């Protein structure tokens, strides 16, 4: 069993860390909100007071935080892992972040003889709890093979995409695809409701055909129950789409569908639902339409 420093125990990070504890790995946990780690500590994790303490003498250092700025602080900050991470260890960044930052971290850690993998995930809270995440990895093949026993405890689809940054670029492709399915799913619900259909019956029909997708299976039922609680925060999806649009601009690409959905999610934030789940897109479309 490995010694693992784990940083970030939110909606996604908490369940992921729990799987590793259950498998017998020894975890040193750091999160900015200590109460979020209580269940993990009760399950056997060790609480530490900073990212650098979490990284000290560990075989793996795993990070799952919210934003690129958080990732930069956790790695390069005054109490960052760069201060203590040991030679020969592997840093695994599960955060959805900027490809350029992943490359910067990999280059900096290489000078310390530390491998770095950017390994953003997809599958939301459902995938995190059931250990069925899709994990998109960028980095050295040798490090990927060494980390695979850890990754297999967290996900079902685990694929090395290329060198540093390739995992993050793949996650951008994932988010671009999801943006399209989210607007399609919400508009189908809006249309079906206005047409007077029994929505559950309608969903049974379309979810078995060409319209089938993860959003229909997992988020449409939450919308029908009025459940807008987060499996994945609106504000984090806005961040991801912003990264994808910035990267697209660097490559001189026009992605009008993504730009439209990004604007719609900004309107969700304007409605005060930035900390709700991505299914809260329904609220914005509902607000735009008369739903009598």
C-alpha atoms as one frame of an Amber mdcrd trajectory, in Angstrom:
protein
   0.000   0.000   0.000   1.203   3.506  -0.866   1.704   6.623   1.220  -0.426
   9.339  -0.388  -0.733  13.045   0.253  -4.253  14.155  -0.710  -5.175  17.817
  -1.134  -8.815  18.827  -1.659 -11.815  16.949  -0.250 -14.842  18.595  -1.835
 -17.731  17.086  -3.794 -15.327  15.094  -5.968 -12.146  14.862  -3.930 -13.778
  13.526  -0.769 -15.293  10.371  -2.294 -12.154   9.737  -4.353  -9.932   9.884
  -1.270 -12.373   7.622   0.584 -11.904   4.859  -2.002  -8.147   4.875  -1.464
  -8.502   4.752   2.320 -10.898   1.825   1.964  -8.294   0.008  -0.147  -5.734
   0.370   2.626  -3.617   3.257   1.372  -2.222   5.620   4.015  -3.480   9.162
   3.356  -2.319  12.490   4.757  -5.202  14.899   4.083  -5.222  18.660   3.653
  -8.234  20.793   2.762  -8.951  24.459   3.428 -12.224  23.578   5.175 -11.292
  21.046   7.834 -14.866  19.915   8.465 -15.012  18.479   4.929 -12.343  15.950
   5.901 -13.994  14.674   9.092 -15.378  11.470   7.574 -12.017  10.714   5.961
 -10.185  11.260   9.243 -12.696   9.044  11.029 -11.991   6.401   8.357  -8.257
   6.485   9.068  -6.738   9.433   7.199  -4.237  11.701   8.945  -4.990  15.431
   9.059  -2.133  17.844   8.238  -1.988  21.621   8.279  -0.661  22.551   4.840
  -0.043  21.244   1.307   3.681  20.923   2.003   2.980  18.736   5.042   0.656
  16.594   2.942   3.391  16.096   0.340   6.216  15.279   2.757   7.632  11.745
   2.372   4.766  10.556   0.159   4.899   8.141  -2.766   2.059  10.010  -4.495
   0.662  13.506  -4.068  -2.910  13.845  -5.373  -4.597  17.202  -5.833  -8.278
  17.960  -6.504  -8.994  21.670  -6.104 -11.326  24.097  -7.827  -9.420  26.557
  -9.993  -6.052  26.978 -11.748  -5.174  29.689  -9.221  -5.764  27.170  -6.408
  -3.574  24.618  -8.143  -0.785  27.159  -8.603  -0.963  28.106  -4.922  -0.966
  24.471  -3.774   2.128  23.663  -5.868   4.176  26.876  -5.924   2.849  28.808
  -2.919   4.669  29.605   0.310   3.350  26.364   1.823   3.174  24.523  -1.484
   4.080  20.930  -2.233   7.156  22.037  -4.185   8.860  22.681  -0.834   8.729
  19.082   0.377   7.808  16.669  -2.428  10.429  13.942  -2.571  12.515  12.771
  -5.491  11.031   9.766  -7.280   7.450  10.484  -6.246   4.527  11.197  -8.568
   2.181  14.174  -8.433  -1.305  13.506  -9.845  -3.416  16.573 -10.544  -7.107
  15.662 -10.868  -8.137  19.327 -11.107  -9.535  20.584 -14.391  -7.035  23.314
 -15.124  -5.070  25.054 -17.862  -2.921  22.910 -20.183  -0.146  25.511 -19.966
  -0.125  25.263 -16.155   0.108  21.469 -16.348   3.156  21.829 -18.576   4.713
  24.410 -16.248   4.245  22.152 -13.220   5.659  19.133 -15.051   8.757  21.092
 -16.066   9.324  22.453 -12.549   8.912  19.042 -10.915  11.184  17.388 -13.464
  14.053  19.481 -12.073  13.380  17.841  -8.699  13.239  14.369 -10.290   9.509
  14.180  -9.633   6.991  12.999 -12.229   3.772  14.925 -12.826   0.516  13.683
 -14.345  -2.356  15.986 -15.271  -5.348  13.699 -14.825  -8.677  15.572 -14.926
 -11.754  13.448 -14.469 -15.301  13.263 -15.789 -18.355  11.617 -14.271 -19.440
  14.080 -11.607 -20.324  13.196  -8.047 -21.970   9.976  -9.234 -18.742   8.771
 -10.838 -16.650   9.864  -7.858 -18.818   7.941  -5.385 -19.039   4.808  -7.531
 -15.367   4.894  -8.655 -16.430   4.886 -12.310 -14.790   8.140 -13.392 -13.230
   8.667 -16.786  -9.640   9.806 -16.186  -7.787  11.644 -18.963  -4.058  11.612
 -18.347  -1.167  13.650 -19.672   2.451  12.948 -18.768   5.250  10.400 -18.855
   4.271   6.842 -19.788   6.435   5.291 -17.057   4.810   7.495 -14.418   1.376
   6.677 -15.832   2.037   2.947 -15.497   3.286   3.415 -11.932   0.192   5.441
 -11.007  -2.298   3.142 -12.711  -2.998   0.983  -9.611  -4.087   4.183  -7.836
  -6.121   5.424 -10.793  -7.912   2.082 -11.152  -9.332   2.525  -7.654 -11.018
   5.746  -8.825 -12.166   5.205 -12.393 -13.105   2.756 -15.129 -11.823   4.523
 -18.236  -8.181   5.491 -17.762  -6.277   6.544 -20.870  -2.912   8.215 -21.400
  -3.544  10.982 -23.936   0.022  12.167 -24.492   2.618  14.313 -22.773   2.108
  17.010 -20.102  -1.024  19.065 -20.789  -2.658  16.421 -22.993  -4.978  15.330
 -20.196  -6.201  18.895 -19.737  -6.730  19.359 -23.487  -8.763  16.137 -23.542
 -10.879  17.396 -20.628 -11.590  20.544 -22.649 -12.939  18.301 -25.436 -15.074
  16.592 -22.793 -16.476  19.887 -21.521 -17.185  21.146 -25.040 -19.204  17.988
 -25.699 -21.060  18.268 -22.382 -21.937  21.915 -23.090 -23.786  20.772 -26.213
 -25.617  17.926 -24.497 -26.626  20.121 -21.539 -28.361  22.743 -23.655 -30.014
  20.020 -25.738 -31.260  18.183 -22.665 -32.645  21.326 -20.997 -34.330  22.594
 -24.159 -35.960  19.167 -24.669 -37.405  19.377 -21.137 -38.617  22.949 -21.694
 -40.223  22.016 -25.020 -41.795  18.815 -23.699 -43.253  20.605 -20.692 -44.762
  23.369 -22.809 -46.200  20.768 -25.220 -48.006  19.103 -22.328 -46.117  15.813
 -22.468 -45.593  13.492 -19.530 -41.900  14.239 -19.166 -40.890  10.941 -17.571
 -42.597   9.058 -20.402 -40.927  11.295 -22.969 -37.505  10.687 -21.398 -38.004
   6.916 -21.519 -38.581   7.197 -25.255 -35.690   9.442 -26.221 -33.058   8.132
 -23.797 -33.029   4.777 -25.595 -32.321   6.242 -29.023 -29.833   8.571 -30.665
 -30.457  11.256 -28.023 -29.075   9.016 -25.262 -26.447  10.714 -23.089 -25.172
  10.939 -19.502 -27.038  14.188 -18.875 -30.395  12.656 -19.768 -29.786   9.664
 -17.504 -28.365  11.485 -14.495 -29.388  15.146 -14.533 -32.835  15.192 -16.132
 -34.302  13.160 -13.205 -32.822  15.679 -10.767 -34.448  18.551 -12.656 -37.830
  16.819 -12.522 -37.485  16.560  -8.732 -36.470  20.206  -8.457 -33.065  19.059
  -7.194 -30.454  21.644  -8.207 -27.833  20.603  -5.661 -24.342  20.169  -7.086
 -22.763  17.104  -8.487 -20.625  19.606 -10.334 -20.815  23.337  -9.591 -22.092
  25.798 -12.207 -19.209  28.136 -11.359 -16.673  25.379 -12.037 -18.273  24.572
 -15.393 -18.138  28.279 -16.293 -14.428  28.172 -15.426 -13.866  25.105 -17.608
 -15.686  26.581 -20.585 -13.682  29.780 -20.163 -10.436  27.805 -20.333 -11.636
  25.986 -23.451 -12.611  29.256 -25.138  -9.221  30.775 -24.303  -7.380  27.743
 -25.660  -9.572  27.824 -28.790  -8.694  31.473 -29.321  -4.986  30.634 -29.081
  -5.521  28.048 -31.830  -7.589  30.498 -33.935 -10.690  28.317 -33.604 -14.311
  29.458 -33.624 -16.556  27.446 -31.279 -19.918  29.244 -31.423 -21.864  26.489
 -29.641 -19.532  26.572 -26.662 -19.611  30.378 -26.586 -23.420  30.350 -26.496
 -23.667  27.822 -23.665 -20.966  29.724 -21.733 -23.118  32.866 -21.948 -26.205
  30.960 -20.803 -24.351  29.619 -17.776 -23.221  33.154 -16.942 -26.929  33.980
 -16.773 -27.363  31.068 -14.326 -24.741  32.711 -12.132 -26.558  36.033 -12.472
 -29.650  34.300 -11.080 -27.616  33.448  -7.972 -27.182  29.752  -8.786 -23.409
  29.590  -9.264 -23.049  27.092  -6.415 -25.838  24.873  -7.726 -25.305  21.889
 -10.015 -24.943  22.236 -13.772 -28.559  21.073 -14.169 -29.477  24.581 -12.933
 -29.165  25.628 -16.579 -32.848  24.699 -16.576 -33.537  27.730 -14.358 -32.080
  30.109 -16.940 -34.136  28.643 -19.797 -37.218  28.569 -17.604 -36.617  32.238
 -16.771 -36.445  33.063 -20.503 -39.755  31.336 -21.301 -43.353  31.588 -20.131
 -44.011  28.163 -18.597 -47.735  28.226 -17.763
